[in-house]
Amino acid sequence: MLVGGLLTIIGSLIYGPVGNILRWPLIIGGWVCVFLGARSYNIMLTPKEKQDGFMTVFCFPVVLLFFFGIVGMLQHTYTGIYAAIGSFIAFVVGSVMGKQPGGNAPENGLEYEYYCANYLRQHGFFNVQVTPASGDFGADIVAYDMHGDKWVFQCKRFSKPVDNTAVQEVIGSKRHYGAKKGGVMTNTVLTEKARQLAWENDIELFEMID
């Protein structure tokens, strides 16, 4: 997203013959980068603390864009304002799309685990493996993210909010599998107590995966 902000800033400030050629390709390219960045980050429903950090990172280029937009207005052009508004729209749309469910999940619990595994593959994880149905030590899926960090996941296909049990299983399985991170994936949401436990133990929540 910072790359996208930088591209839109450059595009909104560049003038002259070269600027007339590169201005809008740079701005549109910046919008695409912002959209992709927001979508990638918001695949996961992250804890509020991380969301706040994300907003700080995003607001920096937006503030700069509006600043340069004002400068542009003084120069009798609204390019900077257009670039800022477009970046904000790209951010919102990317964030919403990143949180959208992937389709109609199967009702069967084991099939849902494979559904979640496919979801992870489509969203940047690799070497995604579904563990055996029994003796999984609290992990339904083991996978690696784009940084090479090992993850363990619990998958819950429920008709009601998921309680503490799923979070506790992930906490225990992290040590067994030597994983750096853990997550709970569900077609519904987690209870407030489960959400608090996840927060305290740095467990990521993938909710409404249906």
VONU-621641 format. One record per residue: residue in three letters; z, x, y of N, C-alpha, C, O, CB in turn. Coordinates in steps of 0.05 Angstrom, whole numbers, plus 5000, padded with zeros to 4 digits. Atoms other than C-alpha are relative to their C-alpha. Glycine has a CB too. Layout:
% residues N
(atom "ALA" (Z X Y) (Z X Y) (Z X Y) (Z X Y) (Z X Y))
...
//
This chain:
% residues 210
(atom "MET" (5000 5016 4976) (5000 5000 5000) (5000 5017 5025) (4988 5010 5045) (5024 4982 5000))
(atom "LEU" (5000 4982 4977) (5013 5058 5047) (4972 5010 5005) (4964 5014 5028) (5019 5023 4996))
(atom "VAL" (5027 4991 4997) (4943 5082 5033) (4983 4978 5014) (4967 4984 5032) (4987 5007 4973))
(atom "GLY" (5014 5022 4988) (4917 5013 5051) (5007 4998 5029) (4989 4993 5046) (5007 4974 4986))
(atom "GLY" (4992 5001 4972) (4958 5013 5115) (4986 5022 5017) (4978 5017 5039) (5030 5002 5003))
(atom "LEU" (5012 4978 4986) (4931 5081 5134) (4970 4995 5005) (4960 5001 5026) (5003 5026 4984))
(atom "LEU" (5028 5005 4997) (4859 5060 5121) (4995 4979 5022) (4976 4982 5038) (4988 4990 4974))
(atom "THR" (5004 5020 4979) (4867 4998 5165) (5006 5010 5027) (4993 5003 5047) (5017 4975 4993))
(atom "ILE" (4993 4988 4974) (4900 5038 5220) (4976 5017 5010) (4968 5015 5033) (5025 5018 4998))
(atom "ILE" (5023 4983 4992) (4842 5088 5220) (4977 4982 5008) (4963 4987 5028) (4992 5019 4976))
(atom "GLY" (5023 5018 4994) (4791 5032 5217) (5003 4985 5026) (4984 4980 5040) (4997 4980 4978))
(atom "SER" (4995 5015 4976) (4824 4995 5275) (4998 5018 5025) (4995 5008 5047) (5026 4987 4999))
(atom "LEU" (5000 4981 4978) (4825 5058 5319) (4974 5014 5005) (4968 5024 5027) (5022 5020 4997))
(atom "ILE" (5024 4984 4999) (4758 5090 5304) (4979 4986 5017) (4974 4962 5013) (4989 5007 4972))
(atom "TYR" (5021 5011 4983) (4704 5079 5356) (4976 5019 5002) (4976 5039 4989) (5011 4994 5029))
(atom "GLY" (5024 4984 4997) (4636 5106 5377) (4980 4993 4978) (4984 4975 4962) (5007 5029 4999))
(atom "PRO" (5021 5005 5020) (4573 5108 5334) (5010 5001 4971) (5004 4984 4955) (4977 5020 5003))
(atom "VAL" (4989 4998 5027) (4610 5132 5272) (5020 4977 4995) (5020 4966 4973) (5015 5027 4997))
(atom "GLY" (4981 5021 5003) (4665 5081 5284) (4986 4973 4994) (4996 4957 4978) (5016 4997 5025))
(atom "ASN" (5015 5025 5005) (4614 5024 5286) (4991 4998 4971) (4988 4976 4961) (4977 4998 5019))
(atom "ILE" (5009 5000 5027) (4591 5044 5217) (5023 4998 4980) (5022 4983 4961) (4984 5026 4994))
(atom "LEU" (4978 4998 5019) (4658 5059 5184) (5023 4981 5005) (5040 4977 4987) (5011 5028 5001))
(atom "ARG" (4977 5015 4993) (4705 5012 5219) (5007 4978 4979) (5029 4979 4968) (4996 4986 5027))
(atom "TRP" (4994 5022 5018) (4701 4950 5175) (5001 5008 4971) (5017 4997 4956) (4980 4978 5004))
(atom "PRO" (4996 4990 5028) (4689 4986 5109) (5029 5012 4996) (5041 5007 4975) (4979 5021 4993))
(atom "LEU" (4973 4989 5002) (4755 5024 5123) (5021 4978 5000) (5040 4979 4984) (5005 5020 5023))
(atom "ILE" (4981 5022 4998) (4792 4961 5142) (5001 4983 4975) (5022 4977 4964) (4995 4982 5025))
(atom "ILE" (5002 5016 5024) (4767 4921 5083) (5011 5016 4976) (5025 5005 4959) (4971 4991 4995))
(atom "GLY" (4989 4983 5021) (4782 4979 5037) (5031 5001 5001) (5044 5001 4981) (4989 5028 5001))
(atom "GLY" (4971 5001 4996) (4852 4980 5066) (5012 4974 4990) (5033 4975 4977) (5008 5004 5029))
(atom "TRP" (4990 5026 5009) (4861 4906 5052) (5001 5000 4969) (5020 4990 4957) (4982 4977 5010))
(atom "VAL" (5001 5000 5030) (4840 4917 4979) (5023 5017 4989) (5036 5009 4970) (4973 5011 4990))
(atom "CYS" (4978 4983 5010) (4890 4974 4971) (5027 4986 5004) (5044 4988 4986) (5001 5027 5016))
(atom "VAL" (4975 5015 4996) (4946 4931 5001) (5003 4979 4979) (5025 4975 4967) (5001 4988 5028))
(atom "PHE" (5000 5021 5020) (4928 4874 4955) (5007 5011 4972) (5024 5000 4958) (4973 4985 4999))
(atom "LEU" (4995 4988 5027) (4926 4918 4892) (5028 5011 4998) (5041 5009 4977) (4979 5021 4994))
(atom "GLY" (4973 4989 5001) (4990 4953 4911) (5022 4978 4998) (5040 4981 4982) (5005 5016 5025))
(atom "ALA" (4981 5022 5001) (5028 4888 4923) (4999 4986 4973) (5020 4979 4962) (4994 4980 5023))
(atom "ARG" (5003 5013 5026) (5001 4858 4859) (5013 5017 4978) (5028 5006 4961) (4971 4994 4993))
(atom "SER" (4988 4983 5020) (5021 4918 4818) (5030 5001 5001) (5044 5000 4981) (4988 5029 5003))
(atom "TYR" (4971 4999 4997) (5091 4922 4846) (5013 4975 4992) (5035 4975 4979) (5007 5007 5029))
(atom "ASN" (4987 5026 5005) (5105 4848 4839) (4994 4989 4973) (4999 4965 4968) (4992 4981 5021))
(atom "ILE" (5003 5009 5028) (5085 4844 4766) (5028 4993 4989) (5031 4974 4974) (4987 5022 4982))
(atom "MET" (4973 5004 5009) (5160 4848 4755) (5016 4986 5023) (5012 4991 5046) (5014 5027 4993))
(atom "LEU" (4982 5012 4981) (5212 4804 4789) (5023 5020 5003) (5042 5020 4988) (5011 4972 4990))
(atom "THR" (4981 4978 4997) (5252 4864 4815) (5026 4991 5013) (5026 4970 5026) (4987 5022 5016))
(atom "PRO" (4975 5006 4986) (5324 4864 4838) (4996 4999 5030) (4978 5012 5041) (5022 5020 4993))
(atom "LYS" (5003 5003 4971) (5334 4845 4911) (5000 5026 5015) (4986 5030 5034) (5022 4982 5010))
(atom "GLU" (4998 4974 4987) (5353 4915 4930) (4973 5014 5001) (4965 5026 5021) (5021 5018 4987))
(atom "LYS" (5027 4987 5001) (5285 4941 4907) (4980 4985 5016) (4962 4997 5028) (4991 5003 4971))
(atom "GLN" (5018 5015 4984) (5249 4884 4940) (5004 5007 5029) (4984 5009 5044) (5005 4970 4995))
(atom "ASP" (4995 4993 4972) (5283 4901 5006) (4987 5027 5006) (4975 5030 5028) (5030 5001 5005))
(atom "GLY" (5012 4974 4996) (5260 4973 4998) (4969 4998 5001) (4957 5012 5017) (5007 5019 4978))
(atom "PHE" (5029 5005 5000) (5189 4948 4983) (4992 4989 5027) (4971 4998 5038) (4993 4981 4977))
(atom "MET" (5007 5012 4975) (5189 4906 5046) (5001 5021 5023) (4984 5021 5041) (5018 4977 5007))
(atom "THR" (4998 4979 4980) (5211 4967 5087) (4975 5017 4999) (4964 5024 5020) (5025 5017 4995))
(atom "VAL" (5024 4983 5003) (5154 5008 5059) (4975 4986 5011) (4959 4998 5025) (4995 5007 4971))
(atom "PHE" (5023 5015 4991) (5104 4953 5074) (5000 4995 5030) (4979 4997 5043) (4998 4974 4985))
(atom "CYS" (4999 5007 4971) (5129 4935 5144) (4993 5023 5018) (4983 5019 5040) (5028 4990 5006))
(atom "PHE" (5006 4977 4984) (5120 5006 5169) (4970 5000 5009) (4965 5002 5033) (5006 5026 4985))
(atom "PRO" (5028 5000 4991) (5043 5005 5168) (4993 4974 5016) (4976 4975 5034) (4981 5002 4977))
(atom "VAL" (5006 5025 4985) (5043 4932 5192) (5009 5002 5029) (4994 4994 5047) (5014 4976 4986))
(atom "VAL" (4991 4996 4972) (5085 4949 5253) (4980 5018 5015) (4974 5013 5038) (5028 5012 5000))
(atom "LEU" (5020 4982 4987) (5037 5006 5268) (4974 4986 5006) (4962 4990 5027) (4995 5025 4982))
(atom "LEU" (5025 5015 4995) (4978 4960 5260) (5002 4982 5024) (4984 4980 5040) (4993 4984 4975))
(atom "PHE" (4996 5017 4977) (5006 4911 5310) (5001 5016 5026) (4991 5007 5046) (5025 4982 4996))
(atom "PHE" (4999 4982 4977) (5021 4968 5357) (4972 5007 5009) (4965 5005 5032) (5017 5025 4994))
(atom "PHE" (5027 4992 4993) (4950 4993 5353) (4982 4975 5007) (4963 4978 5022) (4987 5015 4976))
(atom "GLY" (5014 5024 4993) (4926 4921 5357) (5004 4994 5030) (4985 4986 5043) (5010 4977 4984))
(atom "ILE" (4994 5004 4972) (4960 4915 5425) (4984 5019 5017) (4972 5012 5037) (5030 5002 5006))
(atom "VAL" (5016 4980 4987) (4927 4979 5446) (4971 4991 5001) (4957 4994 5021) (5003 5028 4987))
(atom "GLY" (5027 5009 5002) (4861 4951 5422) (4994 4977 5019) (4972 4975 5031) (4994 4991 4972))
(atom "MET" (5004 5022 4982) (4871 4888 5463) (4997 5010 5029) (4981 5000 5044) (5024 4981 4999))
(atom "LEU" (5003 4988 4973) (4880 4931 5525) (4973 5012 5004) (4963 5014 5026) (5022 5021 5005))
(atom "GLN" (5027 4989 4999) (4813 4961 5507) (4980 4978 4996) (4956 4984 4991) (4997 5023 4979))
(atom "HIS" (5018 5023 5002) (4784 4891 5502) (4988 4997 4972) (4965 4989 4969) (4978 5001 5021))
(atom "THR" (5008 5005 5028) (4780 4889 5426) (5024 4990 4984) (5047 4998 4989) (4988 5025 4987))
(atom "TYR" (4978 5011 5016) (4821 4850 5375) (4999 5012 4972) (5012 5000 4954) (4997 4970 4999))
(atom "THR" (5003 4989 5027) (4803 4895 5316) (5027 5006 4987) (5032 5000 4964) (4984 5025 5001))
(atom "GLY" (4974 4993 5011) (4875 4920 5307) (5015 4975 4991) (5028 4976 4970) (5016 5015 5021))
(atom "ILE" (4986 5025 5008) (4903 4849 5306) (4988 4988 4975) (5002 4980 4957) (5000 4980 5023))
(atom "TYR" (5014 5010 5024) (4851 4827 5256) (5008 5016 4975) (5013 5005 4954) (4970 5000 5003))
(atom "ALA" (4992 4983 5022) (4868 4887 5212) (5028 4995 4991) (5034 4994 4967) (4997 5030 5008))
(atom "ALA" (4972 5005 5007) (4942 4872 5215) (5003 4973 4986) (5017 4972 4965) (5017 5000 5025))
(atom "ILE" (4998 5027 5012) (4934 4798 5199) (4988 5001 4972) (4999 4990 4953) (4985 4979 5017))
(atom "GLY" (5013 4997 5026) (4886 4815 5142) (5018 5014 4980) (5019 5007 4956) (4974 5013 5002))
(atom "SER" (4983 4985 5018) (4935 4865 5113) (5024 4983 4991) (5032 4984 4968) (5011 5026 5014))
(atom "PHE" (4977 5017 5007) (4992 4815 5115) (4991 4979 4979) (5005 4973 4960) (5011 4986 5025))
(atom "ILE" (5011 5019 5019) (4949 4763 5080) (4996 5012 4972) (5002 5001 4952) (4974 4987 5010))
(atom "ALA" (5005 4986 5025) (4928 4814 5027) (5027 5005 4986) (5028 5003 4961) (4985 5026 5005))
(atom "PHE" (4973 4995 5012) (5002 4831 5016) (5011 4975 4988) (5021 4976 4965) (5019 5011 5022))
(atom "VAL" (4988 5025 5010) (5024 4759 5008) (4985 4990 4975) (4997 4983 4955) (4999 4978 5021))
(atom "VAL" (5016 5009 5022) (4966 4740 4962) (5005 5018 4975) (5007 5009 4953) (4970 5000 5007))
(atom "GLY" (4995 4982 5022) (4976 4803 4920) (5027 4996 4987) (5030 4998 4963) (4997 5029 5009))
(atom "SER" (4972 5005 5010) (5051 4790 4914) (5001 4975 4983) (5013 4976 4961) (5019 4998 5023))
(atom "VAL" (5000 5026 5014) (5040 4718 4892) (4985 5003 4973) (4995 4994 4952) (4988 4978 5016))
(atom "MET" (5016 4997 5025) (4986 4736 4841) (5014 5018 4980) (5012 5014 4956) (4973 5012 5007))
(atom "GLY" (4985 4982 5018) (5030 4792 4813) (5022 4986 4985) (5031 4995 4964) (5011 5023 5015))
(atom "LYS" (4978 5015 5012) (5083 4740 4796) (4990 4976 4984) (5006 4962 4972) (5020 4991 5021))
(atom "GLN" (5010 5023 5014) (5037 4689 4766) (5001 5004 4969) (4996 5026 4960) (4972 4994 5009))
(atom "PRO" (5001 4998 5030) (5042 4673 4691) (4972 5007 4990) (4953 5003 5004) (5009 4973 4988))
(atom "GLY" (5026 4990 5011) (4988 4701 4647) (4984 4979 4985) (4961 4984 4978) (5005 5023 4983))
(atom "GLY" (5015 5020 5015) (4969 4637 4610) (5020 4982 4985) (5043 4981 4991) (4980 5012 4982))
(atom "ASN" (4983 5017 5016) (4996 4589 4558) (5011 5016 4976) (4996 5023 4958) (4984 4976 4990))
(atom "ALA" (4988 4984 5020) (5045 4626 4515) (5004 4984 4974) (5009 4960 4975) (5027 5011 5009))
(atom "PRO" (4995 5014 5026) (5053 4609 4440) (5029 4992 4998) (5047 5004 5010) (4993 5018 4977))
(atom "GLU" (4973 5011 5003) (5113 4569 4419) (5017 5017 4981) (5041 5020 4984) (4999 4971 4989))
(atom "ASN" (4986 4984 5020) (5131 4614 4360) (5011 5025 5012) (4998 5039 5028) (4981 5007 4977))
(atom "GLY" (4986 4977 4988) (5181 4668 4377) (4986 5027 4995) (4983 5043 5013) (5028 5002 4991))
(atom "LEU" (5014 4974 5007) (5145 4725 4340) (4973 5002 5013) (4966 5023 5023) (4997 5002 4969))
(atom "GLU" (5026 5000 4986) (5078 4705 4368) (5003 5005 5030) (4987 5017 5043) (4985 4973 4995))
(atom "TYR" (4995 4996 4972) (5109 4704 4437) (5005 5030 5006) (4998 5040 5027) (5025 4984 5009))
(atom "GLU" (4996 4971 4997) (5130 4777 4427) (4973 5014 5003) (4970 5032 5020) (5016 5012 4977))
(atom "TYR" (5026 4988 4998) (5057 4796 4415) (4986 4991 5026) (4970 5006 5038) (4983 4992 4976))
(atom "TYR" (5010 5010 4975) (5038 4753 4475) (5010 5017 5023) (4995 5025 5041) (5007 4970 5005))
(atom "CYS" (4988 4983 4980) (5086 4793 4518) (4990 5028 4999) (4986 5041 5020) (5031 4999 4997))
(atom "ALA" (5010 4973 5003) (5061 4858 4490) (4972 5002 5012) (4966 5022 5026) (4998 5008 4970))
(atom "ASN" (5027 5001 4987) (4990 4839 4511) (5002 4998 5030) (4986 5011 5045) (4984 4977 4989))
(atom "TYR" (4995 5002 4971) (5017 4820 4579) (5006 5027 5012) (4995 5034 5033) (5023 4980 5006))
(atom "LEU" (4993 4974 4990) (5046 4889 4587) (4976 5019 5001) (4973 5034 5020) (5023 5012 4983))
(atom "ARG" (5024 4983 5001) (4981 4923 4566) (4982 4994 5024) (4969 5012 5035) (4985 4995 4974))
(atom "GLN" (5017 5009 4977) (4945 4883 4620) (5011 5008 5027) (4998 5006 5047) (4995 4971 4998))
(atom "HIS" (4987 4995 4975) (4995 4904 4672) (5011 5029 5002) (5032 5034 5012) (5023 4981 5004))
(atom "GLY" (4994 4972 4996) (4996 4980 4667) (5016 5014 4980) (5021 5039 4983) (5013 5002 5025))
(atom "PHE" (4984 4987 5021) (5038 4994 4605) (4981 5010 4978) (4959 4998 4974) (5022 4982 4989))
(atom "PHE" (5017 4990 5022) (5010 5035 4547) (5018 5007 4976) (5043 5007 4978) (4984 5024 5009))
(atom "ASN" (4986 4995 5025) (5029 5052 4475) (5021 4978 4995) (5044 4984 4988) (5013 5028 5001))
(atom "VAL" (4982 5024 5003) (5059 4982 4471) (5002 4993 4971) (4982 4988 4958) (4990 4976 5017))
(atom "GLN" (4996 5006 5028) (5089 4968 4403) (5021 4979 4996) (5043 4980 5008) (5009 5026 4985))
(atom "VAL" (4981 5021 5007) (5123 4906 4376) (5017 5011 4976) (5005 5020 4957) (4986 4973 4993))
(atom "THR" (4983 4990 5021) (5183 4925 4334) (5001 4981 4976) (4993 4958 4979) (5029 5005 5011))
(atom "PRO" (4998 5018 5023) (5196 4897 4264) (5017 4975 5006) (5035 4976 5023) (5012 5015 4976))
(atom "ALA" (4986 5025 4995) (5222 4826 4261) (5030 5002 4995) (5045 4988 5008) (4988 4978 4983))
(atom "SER" (4972 4996 5006) (5288 4849 4232) (5007 5030 5004) (4990 5047 5000) (5008 4990 4972))
(atom "GLY" (4991 4972 4996) (5329 4912 4246) (4987 5014 5023) (4981 5037 5022) (4994 5015 4975))
(atom "ASP" (5013 4988 4976) (5299 4923 4315) (5020 5012 5019) (5011 5023 5040) (4984 4979 5014))
(atom "PHE" (4980 4988 4983) (5365 4946 4345) (5000 4989 5029) (5006 5003 5048) (4997 5030 5001))
(atom "GLY" (4998 5013 4974) (5359 4897 4403) (4975 5002 5017) (4975 4993 5040) (5022 5011 5014))
(atom "ALA" (5025 4998 4985) (5287 4913 4424) (4977 4987 4986) (4972 4993 4962) (4994 5030 5006))
(atom "ASP" (5024 5012 5012) (5227 4869 4411) (4975 5016 5005) (4957 5015 4989) (4997 4972 5011))
(atom "ILE" (5023 4984 4993) (5178 4915 4446) (5009 5027 5011) (5029 5029 5026) (4983 4985 5021))
(atom "VAL" (4996 4974 4989) (5176 4989 4461) (4974 5008 5013) (4952 5005 5001) (5009 5021 4978))
(atom "ALA" (5025 4994 4985) (5126 5013 4514) (5006 5022 5020) (5029 5030 5025) (4989 4975 5014))
(atom "TYR" (4998 4979 4980) (5112 5066 4566) (4985 4991 5025) (4964 4978 5023) (4988 5027 4990))
(atom "ASP" (5013 5008 4976) (5096 5055 4639) (4981 5022 5010) (4978 5042 4997) (5021 4993 5022))
(atom "MET" (5020 4982 4989) (5045 5091 4683) (5012 5027 5007) (4997 5046 5010) (4987 4988 5024))
(atom "HIS" (4987 4975 4994) (5096 5145 4698) (5009 5015 4975) (5021 5037 4977) (5024 4996 5019))
(atom "GLY" (4992 4988 5025) (5108 5160 4625) (5029 4994 4992) (5039 5005 4972) (4997 5029 5002))
(atom "ASP" (4972 5008 5007) (5178 5128 4625) (5000 4980 4977) (4983 4961 4976) (5014 4988 5024))
(atom "LYS" (4998 5017 5023) (5198 5094 4560) (5017 4975 5007) (5038 4977 5020) (5013 5015 4977))
(atom "TRP" (4987 5026 4996) (5218 5020 4563) (5006 4986 4974) (4992 4990 4954) (4982 4982 5018))
(atom "VAL" (4995 5019 5022) (5250 4971 4515) (5002 4972 5012) (5012 4968 5034) (5026 5008 4984))
(atom "PHE" (5000 5027 4990) (5242 4896 4522) (5011 4980 4979) (5008 4984 4955) (4971 4992 5007))
(atom "GLN" (4993 5023 5016) (5274 4833 4495) (4982 4977 5010) (4979 4972 5034) (5030 4993 5003))
(atom "CYS" (5018 5023 4994) (5227 4772 4492) (5014 4974 4991) (5021 4971 4968) (4972 5003 4987))
(atom "LYS" (4986 5025 5006) (5257 4702 4496) (4982 4976 5008) (4976 4972 5031) (5027 4998 5014))
(atom "ARG" (5016 5024 4996) (5215 4639 4487) (5019 4976 4998) (5024 4966 4976) (4976 4998 4980))
(atom "PHE" (4979 5020 5000) (5266 4586 4508) (4990 4975 5016) (4971 4976 5031) (5026 5011 5012))
(atom "SER" (5004 5024 4984) (5267 4516 4536) (5022 4996 5021) (5023 4976 5035) (4998 4974 4982))
(atom "LYS" (4977 5000 4981) (5329 4532 4578) (5003 5028 5010) (4992 5047 4999) (5026 4989 4987))
(atom "PRO" (4995 4973 4989) (5353 4591 4620) (5012 5019 4979) (5028 5011 4962) (5018 4999 5024))
(atom "VAL" (4991 4980 5019) (5367 4655 4582) (5027 5011 5009) (5031 5016 5032) (4979 5024 4998))
(atom "ASP" (4973 4992 4993) (5440 4677 4579) (5003 5030 4997) (4984 5045 4995) (5020 4986 4982))
(atom "ASN" (4993 4971 5001) (5475 4745 4576) (4990 5015 4976) (4986 5039 4976) (5030 5003 5003))
(atom "THR" (5006 4987 5026) (5457 4758 4504) (4976 5018 5001) (4977 5041 4992) (4997 4979 4978))
(atom "ALA" (5025 4984 4999) (5386 4782 4518) (5004 5026 5016) (4994 5047 5008) (4978 4983 5012))
(atom "VAL" (4995 4977 4984) (5410 4829 4572) (5017 5021 4985) (5012 5045 4986) (5014 4992 5027))
(atom "GLN" (4982 4983 5015) (5465 4857 4528) (4984 5015 4978) (4989 5038 4973) (5023 4985 4988))
(atom "GLU" (5016 4988 5021) (5415 4870 4472) (4982 5023 5011) (4979 5044 4999) (4982 4979 4987))
(atom "VAL" (5016 4979 4988) (5370 4909 4519) (5017 5024 5008) (5008 5047 5004) (4985 4989 5025))
(atom "ILE" (4982 4978 4993) (5428 4950 4545) (5006 5018 4976) (5006 5042 4978) (5026 4989 5013))
(atom "GLY" (4994 4985 5024) (5446 4970 4474) (4976 5014 4989) (4979 5036 4979) (5011 4981 4979))
(atom "SER" (5024 4988 5012) (5375 4984 4452) (4989 5024 5016) (4976 5041 5005) (4978 4979 4998))
(atom "LYS" (5009 4978 4983) (5361 5031 4511) (5011 5027 4988) (4996 5046 4986) (5010 4997 5029))
(atom "ARG" (4988 4975 5011) (5409 5083 4481) (4988 5006 4973) (4982 5029 4968) (5030 4997 4999))
(atom "HIS" (5010 4995 5027) (5384 5074 4410) (4971 5012 5001) (4965 5031 4986) (5000 4974 4984))
(atom "TYR" (5028 4991 4999) (5310 5084 4429) (4996 5023 5020) (4974 5033 5023) (4983 4976 5008))
(atom "GLY" (5003 4979 4980) (5324 5136 4483) (4982 4992 5023) (4968 5008 5034) (4989 5025 4987))
(atom "ALA" (5017 5010 4978) (5291 5092 4535) (5012 5004 5027) (5037 5004 5030) (4994 4970 4995))
(atom "LYS" (4990 4997 4973) (5297 5103 4609) (5004 4974 5014) (5021 4971 5031) (4980 5018 5016))
(atom "LYS" (4999 5026 4987) (5286 5031 4628) (5000 4977 4980) (4992 4981 4957) (4977 4997 5020))
(atom "GLY" (5000 5023 5017) (5295 4962 4599) (4993 4975 5015) (4996 4973 5039) (5027 4997 4987))
(atom "GLY" (5008 5025 4988) (5270 4892 4612) (5004 4976 4982) (5004 4979 4958) (4972 5001 5010))
(atom "VAL" (4999 5025 5015) (5278 4820 4591) (4976 4983 5009) (4971 4979 5033) (5027 4984 5006))
(atom "MET" (5023 5016 4994) (5215 4778 4586) (5005 4972 4989) (5014 4968 4966) (4974 5012 4987))
(atom "THR" (4995 5028 5008) (5219 4702 4583) (4980 4981 5013) (4970 4987 5035) (5028 4992 5005))
(atom "ASN" (5017 5021 4988) (5178 4640 4595) (5015 4983 5020) (5003 4967 5035) (4989 4982 4978))
(atom "THR" (4984 5015 4981) (5236 4611 4634) (5014 5019 5019) (5001 5039 5028) (5021 4983 4985))
(atom "VAL" (4986 4983 4981) (5289 4643 4679) (5027 5008 4987) (5034 4998 4965) (5005 4987 5027))
(atom "LEU" (4974 4993 5010) (5357 4676 4668) (5022 4986 5016) (5018 4978 5039) (5003 5031 5002))
(atom "THR" (4977 5012 4986) (5425 4647 4685) (5010 5019 5021) (5002 5043 5021) (5022 4993 4980))
(atom "GLU" (4990 4982 4979) (5461 4674 4745) (5017 5022 4989) (5016 5045 4999) (5017 4983 5020))
(atom "LYS" (4983 4980 5012) (5511 4711 4702) (4983 5022 4986) (4988 5046 4988) (5019 4988 4979))
(atom "ALA" (5019 4981 5012) (5454 4742 4662) (4986 5017 5021) (4981 5041 5017) (4980 4986 4982))
(atom "ARG" (5014 4986 4978) (5419 4761 4727) (5019 5021 5012) (5010 5043 5018) (4991 4980 5021))
(atom "GLN" (4981 4981 4990) (5482 4794 4752) (5004 5024 4982) (5005 5047 4990) (5027 4986 5005))
(atom "LEU" (4997 4978 5019) (5491 4834 4688) (4976 5018 5000) (4978 5042 4998) (5005 4988 4972))
(atom "ALA" (5024 4984 4999) (5419 4856 4691) (4999 5018 5025) (4992 5041 5024) (4975 4981 5001))
(atom "TRP" (4999 4985 4975) (5428 4878 4763) (5018 5024 4997) (5011 5046 5005) (5010 4982 5024))
(atom "GLU" (4980 4979 5002) (5490 4918 4747) (4991 5022 4981) (5001 5045 4983) (5026 4988 4990))
(atom "ASN" (5008 4980 5019) (5455 4954 4690) (4971 5009 5003) (4959 5021 4985) (5004 4989 4972))
(atom "ASP" (5028 4992 4994) (5386 4964 4722) (4980 4990 4979) (4963 5005 4971) (4999 5030 5003))
(atom "ILE" (5018 5012 5019) (5351 4917 4674) (4980 4983 5016) (4989 4965 5031) (5015 4983 4978))
(atom "GLU" (5021 5015 4985) (5285 4889 4701) (4996 4973 4987) (4998 4970 4962) (4974 5016 5001))
(atom "LEU" (5004 5027 5009) (5271 4815 4695) (4970 4991 5003) (4960 4992 5025) (5018 4980 5015))
(atom "PHE" (5027 5010 5000) (5202 4789 4676) (5002 4970 4993) (5002 4963 4970) (4981 5015 4979))
(atom "GLU" (4995 5028 5004) (5210 4714 4685) (4974 4984 5002) (4954 4993 5014) (5021 4989 5019))
(atom "MET" (5023 5018 4998) (5161 4656 4678) (4975 5012 4988) (4953 5007 4998) (4995 4991 5029))
(atom "ILE" (5024 4989 5014) (5115 4695 4631) (4991 4979 4980) (5000 4980 4957) (5007 5028 4987))
(atom "ASP" (5008 5023 5017) (5081 4634 4602) (4970 4995 5003) (4960 4976 4990) (5016 4975 5008))
//
